[in-house]
Amino acid sequence: SKVVPFPSAQTFKYCIESLAYVKDTSTLWSESRRLLDEYELMCDKGDIDVSTKPYNATLESLVKCMRNDPKLLSRVSEVVARMNEMAERFPEIEPDVFSASMVLQACSFVTGDEKEKSVAFATAEGTFKELEQNELNGSEEQKLTDKCYFHMMRCIVGLCLDQEEKQEKIKKLFAGACSKGLCSADVL
């Protein structure tokens, strides 16, 4: 008889990532939520390592597959809210810089009306300000990355309606990225 290895956070991550290849986004959403339910049950029982990996895989898969779907930002927000809820019991599951980067990327894909853009821009600004604050507080895990700057710049370009404000915000972000040595090809 063969021994089957017990699942880990990495196993859940791989399963959720594989859902990104399913063409049906409703299946992606329902199955990733089902897998997160199972993962959370195992965490609560102490049967598995506690990690952001399954959640971040869900965020990344949603962003990859739903970039033109108006439900993307609400689904991403739901996953982040779920992470925050779990983080009350398991601090290791608190959203990290990768999670925030996925939120920023989801915001940058919003193409709806003025109200939807305004909500997405407020979400992006709040997320980015939180990252800046965490970095100021000395959090090594929450340091801004070039991807954070890149996605925030895309948010400004696509969501900020005032042209002067857009120019000022881009200049400020670019200067911030440069001062931290985060001028990747994306940022440029």
N, C-alpha and C positions, 0 to 999 in steps of 0.2 A: 504494500500500500504506500502511496506517495504522500508526503507531507506538503501541504499547501501553506505558503508563507502567509502570516497574518497581515492584513492591509496596514499601510502607513499613510501619513499625510501625503507623501510623495505618490503613492498609489492613487489616491483620490485626485491629486493634481493631474496625473497622466490620463486618468479616465475622463476628467472634465475637459482637458485639452483636446482629447480625441473627439469630443462633441462638436468642436469647431469645424469639423469636416462634414457634419450633417448639414444638408442644405436647408432644412426646415428650422427656422429660428424658434418656433414655438416648442419643438422637441428639445432644442438646445436649452431653452429656458426651463422647461419642466424637469428635464433630466438632471440638469446641474443643480436645481433646487432640491431634487430628491436625493442626490448624492451628498449635498451639504447637510440635509436632514440626517442622513446616516452617519456622516462624519461627526456632527454635533452630538448625536447619541453616544457614539463611541468615546468622544471627549468627556462627556458627562460621566460615563462609566469608568473612565481612567484606562480605557483599553487601547489608546492610540496616542502618538505624539501630537502635541498641540502646536499648530503652526498657521501662518497666513497662507501657505501654499495653495490649498484648495480654493480659498476665496479669491486670491489673486489670479489663479487659473480661470476661474469663472469670470472675473472682470475682463481679463484679456480676451477670452473667447467671445464674450458679448461684444466688446469693442471691435474685434476682428470681423464678426459676422453680422452685426447690426448697425454698421456705420450709417446707413441710409434710412434706418427705422426710427420714427419719431418716439418710440417707446424706450430707446436706448438709455437715455439719461435717467429715466425713472427706474429702470431695471438695475442700472449701476448703483444708483442711490440706495435701492433696496438691499443690495448685497453689502454695501458699506454700513448701512444701518444694522444689518445682521452681524457684521464683524464687531461693531461697537457694542452690541448687546452681549455677544459672547465674551468680549474683552472685559466685561464686568466680572466674569468668573475666571477667565483665563487671559491675563494681560498680554500674553504672547500673541494673541489674535488681534490686537489693536491694529487698525489700518496703518500701513507703513508708507514709505515714499513711493513704492511701486503702485500701491493702491491709489494714492493721490494722483500719480501720473496717469493712471487709467481714467480717473474721474475727469482730469483736465482734458484728456484726449476725447472722451465722450462728449464733453461740453463743446469742444471744437468742431464736432460733427453736426451740431444743431443748426438746422436751416429753416426753421419754422417762422412764424410771424414775429412781430416786434416783442410781444409778451413772452413768447417761448425763448427768444434770444436773450431777453432781459433776465429771465430766470437762470438760464444757462450761464450767462456772464457773471451774475451774482454768485452762483455756485462755484465757478472757476476762481473768482477773486477771493472768496472765502477759503477755498482749499489752498490756494497759493499763499495767502496771508498766514494760514495755520502752519504751513511748511516753513515759511520764513521765521515765524515765532519759535517753532520747535528747534530750528537751526540756531537761533540766537540763544536759546536755553541750553545749548551744548549737546543736543541729542545727535550722536554720531549716526544712528540708524536713519534719522529723518533729514539728513543733509540733502539739500536741493541737488538735482542732477540736471545735465544738459537737456534731457527729455522733458523735465518739468518746465524749464524755460521755453523750450520749443513749443510744447503744447499750449502753454499760456500765451505765447505770442500768436499762435494760430487762433486762440480764443479771441484775443483782442482784434485781430484782423477780421475775423468773421462775425463777431458779435457786438463790438463797440460801434455804435451808430455815429457818434460825433467824430469827424475827421481830425480835428485838432487834438482832442483827447486821445484818439487812437495813436497819433504820431508821438505824443508825449509819453504815453505808456510804453510804446515799443522802444523808444530811446532809453527810458529808465530801465526796462527789463534787459535790454542788450548790454547796457553799462554794467548792470548787476552780474550778468553772466560772464562778461569779460573780466570783471574784478575778481571773480572766483576761478578763472581759468576754465570756464565751461563753454567755450566757443567751438562747439563741434560743427560739422558741416550743416546739420539741421538748424542750429541757431544762426549761422551765417546766412 
